[in-house]
Amino acid sequence: MSRLNKPKVFGSFGVAALLLIAGGLAAQTEELKVTYSKPGVDLKQYKQFLVKPLNLEDTRLVPPPWVEKPNPKEWQLTRENQEFLRTAFASAVRKGIESAAQFKVVEAPSPGTLQVEVHLISLTPWAARGEKAETLGSGTLTFEAHVRDAGTSDLLAIYQGTQQVGKEYQENTAFNKQSDLTEHFTNWGRNISRRLASAQTQ
């Protein structure tokens, strides 16, 4: 069994006022690019979240750079993968947001609600399905997130990030990958809730 790892790449970024919310998703971020941030937003008006379904419209499964001549059949995002990602994202982010009992997740847009929509751009597993290997975490994901006022549809922020999924050395199994992603999404929800709560005390 081989042991796979990658060098970490850390980016630096300033924290705009709105990123006190958006930074909830970025707390684990190694690279972050803010492409839009609306000034003068009153964060104290928001009491709940609307989390849109995970956008997998054109998500790619990308081999890590050390894989030579990857077999395309081993690097495809299957329908089963997509179903898992959507289901895990919806339940885990909600669990994370509501874990501190400060904010709740609602099903329809209304005043005082922040809408979060995440587009998963790519996934890079450290090892192919079935490969006998031990990896540090499961891989990385790259995403773009849009934050809106759910009542007015006003766009408040857009940002992109790349994050490592999982922190421990582990065998390359479907169960471990799914567990890492579920925990990752739960942490997104926890961080969103914490950052909004912190911003509202300023």
C-alpha positions, 0 to 999 in steps of 0.5 A: 500500500502506498502513502500519498500526500501533497504539499500544502499551498496557503493563500493570504487574503483580507477579510471584508466586512461581508466575509464575516458571513462568507468566511464561514465557508472559507474557514478551512480555505487554503486559497480564496478569491473574493470576486464581489462583496457588497458594502454597507450590509446590515448583518443584524437583520439576518436570523436564518438561512436558506441553503440551495441544493448543491450545484453539480451542473458541471463538476469535474473529477480531476486526477491529482498531478502525480497520476500519469495517464489516468484511466477516464473510467476511474475518474468520472463523477458517477450518478451515485457520487452525485446523489451522495454529494447532494444529500450529504451537503443538504443534511450536513450543512443544515446540521452544522448551521443549527448545531448552536441553536442560534440560527435555523435553516428554512425552506423558502425565501423570506425577509431576514434570510441569507441564501447560500448557493454553492457550485462545486467546480471540481473534486480531486481525490488523492487516489482512484476508486479501488486503489490500495493507498493511504492518503492524508485526507481524501483530496481537495475540492474547489467551489464558488459560493454566492450569498444573497438576501433571500427576500430581495435576491440582492447579491451580497458576495461571490467567492471561490476557494480550494480546500483540503477534505480530511486531515488524517492519514487513512485508507483509500475507501469509499466510506472514508471519503464519504465520511470526510466530505460529510464532516467537511460540509458540517463544518461549513455549516458550523462556521457560517453560523459562528461567523454570522453570530460574531458579526452581529455582535460588532 
